[in-house]
Amino acid sequence: MKAWNKDDAPSEHPEPWGLRGVFSTLKVLDNRVIPFCESYLIRLIESAKKQAMPWIPDITLLEQKLAQFSSEISPDHGLIRICLFEDLLGFSSRPAVSNGNPVEGWLLHYRRKDPIIKSTEDKDLYGSLGELEIEKEDWVIIDPKDNDLRETATSNLIFAQGNALIIPEKWVLNGIVLQKLMPFLEERFSVTRAIPKDQDITSFDEIILCGTGRGGAPLTTLSELGWSSQGDEIFSEIRTHYEELLRSA
C-alpha cells in the first residue's frame, strides 16, 4: 500500500471501508499494461465530483502515481485499487485470484445509496466481502424492497435465456468491463436492459458476471432462490470476446 496527501507527501494508507471517498479497481496484465486505464480514471474523477470531494486530482497526476505504483508491485499482483479520500490518494494491489473462476452466489439484501458511484462509504457491502471466499463466491445484491437482482458486490450481471440477454442498466454501477463488452453483446445477442425479479430467475439458463477482477465469470448456483446454471455456452462466447479485448488493449 502507498498513499500521498494533496501536498504530495507520503502518508499512511488507511483502511478504506467506512471512510468518505471513492475508489476504482484496475486490472494489470502480465506485461504491466492496464486495460481501459483512461476509462477507469475518468470514472474515478467523475465519481469524486458527484461526491463533492474537497480534493480531486487531475488525470495527469493519477496517471503519474499509478505508473509509479504499478512499476513497484509484485509480479503476481494483477489488480490495483485506487482510493481517493478527502485529502489523500491511495494505492494497493493484490493477486487476481477470481479471474474467470466459476462463482457461487449468495443473496445480500442491500440497497446502495448511490449505485453509480463506487464509494468507500459502502462498508456494509465491501467490508462484508471478507466473509466470502472471493475467488469462488460473491454477494448477489437483491433490493430489500423491490426484490430485484441488480448486480453483485464485484460485478455487473448478464442474465441469459437462449440467445436473449437481460442486462440491468438502472440502479447499478456502469461497469467498465460491461461498457467494453456491450457493442459485441448487442451485435451478437438480443439484449434487453431491465432488472429481473427474484421470481424470474428460474427462467434463465446462465448468469454471467462481468467485472475487473472476474473479467467474465459464470455463476454456478444461487441456492437461496433454487437456481443453478444449465450450461456455459453464452459465458464461453463472452469470455472469449473479453480476452480478445484484453489482447488488443
DRENDO-1510 file (C-alpha; in Angstrom, 1 decimal, always signed):
<recs>
REC; n; res; u; v; w
REC; 1; MET; +0.0; +0.0; +0.0 .
REC; 2; LYS; +1.1; +3.6; -0.7 .
REC; 3; ALA; -0.6; +6.9; -0.2 .
REC; 4; TRP; +0.1; +10.6; -0.8 .
REC; 5; ASN; -1.6; +13.7; +0.6 .
REC; 6; LYS; -2.7; +16.6; -1.6 .
REC; 7; ASP; +0.7; +18.2; -0.9 .
REC; 8; ASP; +2.4; +15.1; -2.5 .
REC; 9; ALA; +3.8; +14.0; +0.8 .
REC; 10; PRO; +3.9; +10.2; +1.6 .
REC; 11; SER; +1.2; +9.2; +4.0 .
REC; 12; GLU; -0.2; +6.0; +5.7 .
REC; 13; HIS; -2.9; +4.3; +3.7 .
REC; 14; PRO; -6.0; +3.9; +5.9 .
REC; 15; GLU; -8.5; +1.0; +5.9 .
REC; 16; PRO; -10.9; +2.4; +3.3 .
REC; 17; TRP; -14.3; +0.9; +4.2 .
REC; 18; GLY; -16.4; +3.4; +6.0 .
REC; 19; LEU; -14.4; +6.5; +5.1 .
REC; 20; ARG; -15.7; +9.2; +2.8 .
REC; 21; GLY; -14.2; +8.5; -0.6 .
REC; 22; VAL; -14.4; +6.9; -3.9 .
REC; 23; PHE; -12.4; +4.0; -5.5 .
REC; 24; SER; -11.8; +2.0; -8.6 .
REC; 25; THR; -10.1; -1.3; -9.3 .
REC; 26; LEU; -7.9; -1.8; -12.3 .
REC; 27; LYS; -6.5; -4.9; -14.0 .
REC; 28; VAL; -2.8; -5.3; -14.6 .
REC; 29; LEU; -1.7; -7.7; -17.3 .
REC; 30; ASP; +1.5; -9.8; -17.2 .
REC; 31; ASN; +3.1; -7.2; -19.5 .
REC; 32; ARG; +2.2; -4.5; -17.0 .
REC; 33; VAL; -0.4; -3.0; -19.4 .
REC; 34; ILE; -3.6; -1.7; -17.6 .
REC; 35; PRO; -6.5; -2.2; -20.0 .
REC; 36; PHE; -9.0; +0.6; -20.3 .
REC; 37; CYS; -7.0; +2.7; -17.9 .
REC; 38; GLU; -8.3; +6.1; -19.0 .
REC; 39; SER; -11.9; +4.9; -18.7 .
REC; 40; TYR; -11.3; +3.9; -15.1 .
REC; 41; LEU; -9.6; +7.1; -14.2 .
REC; 42; ILE; -12.2; +9.3; -15.8 .
REC; 43; ARG; -14.9; +7.4; -13.9 .
REC; 44; LEU; -13.0; +7.9; -10.6 .
REC; 45; ILE; -12.8; +11.6; -11.2 .
REC; 46; GLU; -16.5; +11.8; -12.2 .
REC; 47; SER; -17.4; +9.9; -9.0 .
REC; 48; ALA; -15.4; +12.2; -6.9 .
REC; 49; LYS; -17.2; +15.2; -8.4 .
REC; 50; LYS; -20.6; +13.6; -7.7 .
REC; 51; GLN; -19.5; +13.1; -4.1 .
REC; 52; ALA; -18.3; +16.7; -4.0 .
REC; 53; MET; -14.9; +15.6; -2.7 .
REC; 54; PRO; -12.8; +18.5; -1.5 .
REC; 55; TRP; -9.7; +17.4; -3.4 .
REC; 56; ILE; -9.9; +15.9; -6.9 .
REC; 57; PRO; -6.5; +15.2; -8.6 .
REC; 58; ASP; -6.4; +15.8; -12.3 .
REC; 59; ILE; -6.0; +12.8; -14.6 .
REC; 60; THR; -2.3; +13.5; -15.2 .
REC; 61; LEU; -1.4; +13.2; -11.6 .
REC; 62; LEU; -3.5; +10.0; -11.3 .
REC; 63; GLU; -1.6; +8.6; -14.3 .
REC; 64; GLN; +1.8; +9.5; -12.8 .
REC; 65; LYS; +1.1; +8.0; -9.4 .
REC; 66; LEU; -0.5; +4.9; -11.0 .
REC; 67; ALA; +2.6; +4.3; -13.2 .
REC; 68; GLN; +4.9; +4.8; -10.3 .
REC; 69; PHE; +2.9; +2.3; -8.1 .
REC; 70; SER; +2.4; -0.3; -10.8 .
REC; 71; SER; +6.1; -0.4; -11.5 .
REC; 72; GLU; +6.8; -1.4; -7.9 .
REC; 73; ILE; +4.2; -4.1; -7.2 .
REC; 74; SER; +4.8; -7.8; -7.0 .
REC; 75; PRO; +4.7; -9.6; -10.4 .
REC; 76; ASP; +1.9; -11.8; -9.2 .
REC; 77; HIS; -0.4; -8.9; -8.3 .
REC; 78; GLY; -2.9; -8.5; -11.1 .
REC; 79; LEU; -5.2; -5.9; -9.5 .
REC; 80; ILE; -4.7; -2.3; -8.3 .
REC; 81; ARG; -7.2; -0.4; -6.2 .
REC; 82; ILE; -7.1; +3.4; -6.3 .
REC; 83; CYS; -8.8; +5.2; -3.4 .
REC; 84; LEU; -9.4; +8.9; -3.3 .
REC; 85; PHE; -10.2; +10.2; +0.1 .
REC; 86; GLU; -10.9; +13.8; +1.3 .
REC; 87; ASP; -7.2; +14.7; +1.3 .
REC; 88; LEU; -5.4; +11.5; +0.3 .
REC; 89; LEU; -4.7; +9.4; -2.7 .
REC; 90; GLY; -4.1; +5.8; -2.0 .
REC; 91; PHE; -3.0; +2.7; -4.0 .
REC; 92; SER; -3.0; -1.0; -3.0 .
REC; 93; SER; -2.5; -4.2; -5.0 .
REC; 94; ARG; -3.4; -7.9; -4.7 .
REC; 95; PRO; -3.4; -11.1; -6.9 .
REC; 96; ALA; -6.3; -11.5; -9.3 .
REC; 97; VAL; -7.5; -14.8; -7.7 .
REC; 98; SER; -11.0; -14.6; -9.0 .
REC; 99; ASN; -10.3; -14.1; -12.7 .
REC; 100; GLY; -12.7; -16.2; -14.7 .
REC; 101; ASN; -13.5; -18.7; -11.9 .
REC; 102; PRO; -16.9; -20.2; -11.5 .
REC; 103; VAL; -18.8; -18.3; -8.8 .
REC; 104; GLU; -21.3; -19.5; -6.2 .
REC; 105; GLY; -23.8; -16.7; -5.4 .
REC; 106; TRP; -25.2; -15.7; -2.0 .
REC; 107; LEU; -28.0; -13.2; -1.6 .
REC; 108; LEU; -27.3; -9.9; +0.1 .
REC; 109; HIS; -30.4; -7.8; +0.9 .
REC; 110; TYR; -28.9; -4.3; +0.3 .
REC; 111; ARG; -29.6; -1.0; -1.4 .
REC; 112; ARG; -26.6; +1.1; -2.3 .
REC; 113; LYS; -27.0; +4.8; -1.5 .
REC; 114; ASP; -25.7; +5.8; -5.0 .
REC; 115; PRO; -25.1; +2.8; -7.2 .
REC; 116; ILE; -23.4; +4.8; -10.0 .
REC; 117; ILE; -20.5; +5.6; -7.6 .
REC; 118; LYS; -18.0; +3.1; -6.1 .
REC; 119; SER; -18.0; +4.6; -2.7 .
REC; 120; THR; -15.7; +3.6; +0.2 .
REC; 121; GLU; -18.6; +4.5; +2.5 .
REC; 122; ASP; -20.4; +1.3; +1.5 .
REC; 123; LYS; -18.8; -0.5; +4.4 .
REC; 124; ASP; -21.7; -3.0; +4.8 .
REC; 125; LEU; -21.2; -4.1; +1.2 .
REC; 126; TYR; -17.5; -4.1; +0.5 .
REC; 127; GLY; -16.4; -4.8; +4.1 .
REC; 128; SER; -18.6; -8.0; +4.1 .
REC; 129; LEU; -16.6; -9.5; +1.2 .
REC; 130; GLY; -14.2; -10.8; +3.8 .
REC; 131; GLU; -16.9; -13.2; +4.8 .
REC; 132; LEU; -16.6; -15.0; +1.5 .
REC; 133; GLU; -14.0; -17.0; -0.4 .
REC; 134; ILE; -13.8; -14.2; -3.0 .
REC; 135; GLU; -12.1; -16.4; -5.6 .
REC; 136; LYS; -15.3; -18.5; -5.9 .
REC; 137; GLU; -18.1; -16.7; -4.1 .
REC; 138; ASP; -19.9; -13.3; -4.4 .
REC; 139; TRP; -22.8; -11.4; -2.9 .
REC; 140; VAL; -25.7; -11.1; -5.4 .
REC; 141; ILE; -27.4; -7.9; -4.4 .
REC; 142; ILE; -31.2; -8.1; -4.0 .
REC; 143; ASP; -33.1; -5.0; -3.3 .
REC; 144; PRO; -34.8; -5.3; +0.1 .
REC; 145; LYS; -37.9; -3.5; -1.1 .
REC; 146; ASP; -38.3; -4.4; -4.8 .
REC; 147; ASN; -36.8; -7.9; -4.7 .
REC; 148; ASP; -34.9; -7.4; -7.9 .
REC; 149; LEU; -31.5; -8.7; -8.7 .
REC; 150; ARG; -29.2; -5.8; -9.7 .
REC; 151; GLU; -25.5; -6.7; -9.6 .
REC; 152; THR; -23.0; -8.4; -7.3 .
REC; 153; ALA; -20.6; -6.8; -4.9 .
REC; 154; THR; -17.9; -7.1; -7.5 .
REC; 155; SER; -19.6; -7.3; -10.9 .
REC; 156; ASN; -22.4; -6.5; -13.3 .
REC; 157; LEU; -24.8; -9.3; -14.2 .
REC; 158; ILE; -25.9; -10.7; -17.5 .
REC; 159; PHE; -28.9; -13.0; -17.5 .
REC; 160; ALA; -29.1; -15.4; -20.4 .
REC; 161; GLN; -32.1; -17.3; -21.8 .
REC; 162; GLY; -31.3; -18.9; -25.1 .
REC; 163; ASN; -30.0; -16.1; -27.3 .
REC; 164; ALA; -31.7; -13.4; -25.3 .
REC; 165; LEU; -29.8; -11.4; -22.7 .
REC; 166; ILE; -31.3; -9.3; -19.9 .
REC; 167; ILE; -28.7; -6.8; -18.5 .
REC; 168; PRO; -29.6; -4.4; -15.7 .
REC; 169; GLU; -29.0; -0.7; -16.5 .
REC; 170; LYS; -30.7; +1.3; -13.8 .
REC; 171; TRP; -29.6; +1.3; -10.1 .
REC; 172; VAL; -26.3; -0.4; -10.9 .
REC; 173; LEU; -22.7; +0.7; -11.5 .
REC; 174; ASN; -21.9; +1.3; -15.1 .
REC; 175; GLY; -19.0; -1.1; -15.1 .
REC; 176; ILE; -16.1; -0.5; -17.4 .
REC; 177; VAL; -15.8; -4.2; -18.5 .
REC; 178; LEU; -19.5; -4.3; -19.3 .
REC; 179; GLN; -19.2; -1.0; -21.3 .
REC; 180; LYS; -16.5; -2.5; -23.4 .
REC; 181; LEU; -18.5; -5.7; -24.0 .
REC; 182; MET; -21.8; -4.0; -24.9 .
REC; 183; PRO; -21.1; -3.4; -28.6 .
REC; 184; PHE; -20.3; -7.2; -29.1 .
REC; 185; LEU; -23.3; -8.2; -26.9 .
REC; 186; GLU; -25.7; -6.0; -28.8 .
REC; 187; GLU; -24.5; -7.3; -32.2 .
REC; 188; ARG; -24.4; -10.9; -31.3 .
REC; 189; PHE; -27.5; -11.3; -29.0 .
REC; 190; SER; -30.9; -9.9; -28.4 .
REC; 191; VAL; -30.3; -7.5; -25.5 .
REC; 192; THR; -32.9; -6.0; -23.2 .
REC; 193; ARG; -31.9; -3.6; -20.5 .
REC; 194; ALA; -34.0; -4.5; -17.5 .
REC; 195; ILE; -33.7; -5.8; -13.9 .
REC; 196; PRO; -35.2; -9.2; -13.2 .
REC; 197; LYS; -37.1; -10.0; -10.1 .
REC; 198; ASP; -36.2; -12.8; -7.8 .
REC; 199; GLN; -39.1; -15.0; -9.0 .
REC; 200; ASP; -37.9; -14.6; -12.6 .
REC; 201; ILE; -34.5; -16.2; -12.0 .
REC; 202; THR; -35.5; -19.8; -12.7 .
REC; 203; SER; -36.2; -18.9; -16.4 .
REC; 204; PHE; -32.5; -18.2; -17.0 .
REC; 205; ASP; -30.1; -20.8; -18.4 .
REC; 206; GLU; -27.0; -18.9; -17.5 .
REC; 207; ILE; -26.0; -15.9; -15.4 .
REC; 208; ILE; -22.6; -14.2; -16.2 .
REC; 209; LEU; -20.6; -11.8; -14.0 .
REC; 210; CYS; -18.6; -9.0; -15.7 .
REC; 211; GLY; -16.1; -7.0; -13.7 .
REC; 212; THR; -12.5; -6.0; -13.4 .
REC; 213; GLY; -11.4; -8.8; -11.1 .
REC; 214; ARG; -13.5; -11.6; -12.5 .
REC; 215; GLY; -13.3; -10.5; -16.1 .
REC; 216; GLY; -16.2; -12.7; -17.3 .
REC; 217; ALA; -17.2; -15.5; -14.9 .
REC; 218; PRO; -20.1; -17.9; -14.8 .
REC; 219; LEU; -22.5; -18.0; -11.8 .
REC; 220; THR; -22.9; -21.7; -10.9 .
REC; 221; THR; -25.6; -21.6; -8.3 .
REC; 222; LEU; -27.8; -19.2; -6.3 .
REC; 223; SER; -29.2; -21.8; -4.0 .
REC; 224; GLU; -31.4; -19.5; -1.9 .
REC; 225; LEU; -33.5; -18.9; -5.0 .
REC; 226; GLY; -33.3; -22.5; -6.2 .
REC; 227; TRP; -31.2; -21.6; -9.3 .
REC; 228; SER; -28.3; -23.5; -10.9 .
REC; 229; SER; -26.6; -23.0; -14.2 .
REC; 230; GLN; -27.8; -25.0; -17.2 .
REC; 231; GLY; -24.7; -24.6; -19.4 .
REC; 232; ASP; -21.8; -22.3; -20.3 .
REC; 233; GLU; -22.3; -21.6; -24.0 .
REC; 234; ILE; -23.1; -17.9; -23.6 .
REC; 235; PHE; -20.4; -17.5; -20.9 .
REC; 236; SER; -17.8; -19.0; -23.2 .
REC; 237; GLU; -18.6; -16.6; -26.1 .
REC; 238; ILE; -18.5; -13.6; -23.7 .
REC; 239; ARG; -15.3; -14.7; -22.1 .
REC; 240; THR; -13.6; -15.3; -25.5 .
REC; 241; HIS; -14.5; -11.8; -26.6 .
REC; 242; TYR; -13.4; -10.3; -23.3 .
REC; 243; GLU; -9.9; -12.0; -23.8 .
REC; 244; GLU; -9.8; -10.5; -27.3 .
REC; 245; LEU; -10.4; -7.1; -25.8 .
REC; 246; LEU; -7.5; -7.6; -23.4 .
REC; 247; ARG; -5.2; -8.7; -26.2 .
REC; 248; SER; -6.0; -5.5; -28.1 .
REC; 249; ALA; -5.7; -3.2; -25.1 .
</recs>
